[in-house]
Amino acid sequence: MNVRKLRLYDTENVHSSEDRDEYEKDYARLIQSPAFRRLQGKSQVFGAGTGDYYRTRLTHSLEVSQIAREVARRLNKTEPFLAKTAHPGLVIQPEVVEIAALAHDLGHPPFGHKGEEVLNRLLTAEHGLPYEGNAQNYRILMFLEKRAGSDSGLDLTAAALLAINKYPFSLEEPGRLKGVYPKEWEGIRYLRGLWGMPEGCATLEAQLMDLCDDIAYSTHDIEDGIRAGKIQMNRSFFEDDRLAAHLVQEIVEDTGNTNVGWDQVDILAMVRSVCARYLEQWEAVYAESGREASRARREMKARWVSKFAGRVGIIDDARTGWKRVTFVADGQEDLELLRTMEILKKLAWVTLIKDFRVQRLQKRSEIMLQRLWETFKREETGRLIVPPDWIESFERLKDNWTWPRLVADYIAGMTDAYAEKVYGELFASRTGSIYERD
C-alpha cells in the first residue's frame, strides 16, 4: 500500500478516474472547488475589490504555490537523501507542495485576519468553541466541500492532507491556539500514525509550504504597500524613529517568532540596518529601471524572492530528531536571513495593517460580522434565513454538526462582497431584488 496516495474515505479510488496520477486528481478536485474560487473575493491585505492591482487570497495562494514548486524541484536535485524515500514524511514532491500551497488559505474567512479574530472571539465566548483558519482548512477539505460520490469533502490523498498540516496538533489540547479541530484531527492523527510521524513534527512538504508562504508575505505584500503609497521609498520614511520603534514592538510581542535568535542581536540596530539596506537597494534598482516605479517594484520583489528561495535548504533538527526546512548557509541554519525576512514581514504589517484607513475597514468588517452572527446564531430563526442547501446538509449531518458551528462555517465561507451583500439585505434600507441567486 502506498501510504502517501491513500485516501481516507475512498481507499479503493472507486470514485476517481484511472487515467491520471492521484496528485493530479487532488489538484483538479481542489481548483474546481467552490472554496478555491471564493479565494478571489477574500482579502489579503487590502479589501478584495479595493483595486485591480492588489493581491487577494487567490493570487497570494497562486504565488506561494509557484515559489514552493520551484524550490521543491531544486531541493530534489541538491538534497540526495530525498531520493531515498526512507520515510513518507521525508519526501518532497513538487506536485504535493503545490497542492498544499493552493489549499493553505481556504479556511480564512472574509476580511482577512480580522474576520478570523472576530469569529474566534464570538464562538469562544458563547460556546467555548475555537475558530482558527488552519483548522477550518480541514473542515472544508474533509467535511464541507462536496464532490461526486462522496460526502466527505474532497477526500485528498494523505500526502496532500499532511502537507497542509503545518500545525500537527489538536485544538483540544490545553493552550493550543493553532491546529486542527477535534473531529478532523481523528483522520489526520490516523494518517500520521500510519506514516510513523514523530509527535509535533510536520512533514517536509508542510514545512516547505509554510516557509514559502512567509517568503510571499515578506515580498509581495511590500510590493502592494509600495504601490498603494503606504510604504514610501524615501529616507524620511525609512529613517523615521517611530517606524523602527513600531517594528521592534511587533517583533518583541510576537510570541510565535522566538526561534530565530532575537536574543543574539540588538533588535533595534538590526531593524535599522535592514531598512537602510532595503532603501539603498531600492535606489539602485530604481535607477537601473529608468526611474520607472512599476518596473522597480517588480524587480525588487523578484530579487528578494530569488534571494530567499535560493537559500531554502534542509538540516537535521537536534531538538526533535527530525529534519527541518529553513534558510541554510554553509550547512547551518541562516538565522540572519530568517530575522531579515521577519523584519520585512513586520514592515508590511506595520505600514499596511496598522494604517488607520485599513483599521477603519477592519472595524467596519468587525461590526458586520458581529451583526451577521447575532442574526443567524439562534437556530429557530436562523434556519429561516440561511440558504436551503445549507439547511438540507445540516439536517442530514447534524449528528456531527452543531448549529453554532454551521453559522461559523456559513459566515467563514463568504467572500468579502457576499458578506456585505447579506449584511445589506438584512440591515440596509434597500438593496437589490430578492430573486438574485446566492
Secondary structure, DSSP 8 states (H G I E B T S, - for coil): --TTS-BSS-TT-TTS-SSS-HHHHHHHHHHTSHHHHHGGGSBSSS-TTS-SSS-BHHHHHHHHHHHHHHHHHHHHHH-GGGGG--STTS---HHHHHHHHHHTTTT--TTHHHHHHHHHHHHHHHHS----HHHHHHHIIIII--BTTBSSTT--BHHHHHHH-SS-SBTTSTT--SSB-HHHHHHHHHHHHHHT--TT---HHHHHHHHHHHHHHHHHHHHHHHHTTSS--SHHHHT-HHHHHHHHHHHHH-TT--SS-GGGS-HHHHHHHHHHHHHHHHHHHHHHTTT-HHHHHHHHHHHHHHHHHHTEEEEEETTTTEEEEEEEETTEE-HHHHHHHHHHHHHHIIIIITSHHHHHHHHHHHHHHHHHHHHHSSHHHHTTTS-HHHHHHHHHHGGG--HHHHHHHHHHT--HHHHHHHHHHHHSS--S-TT---
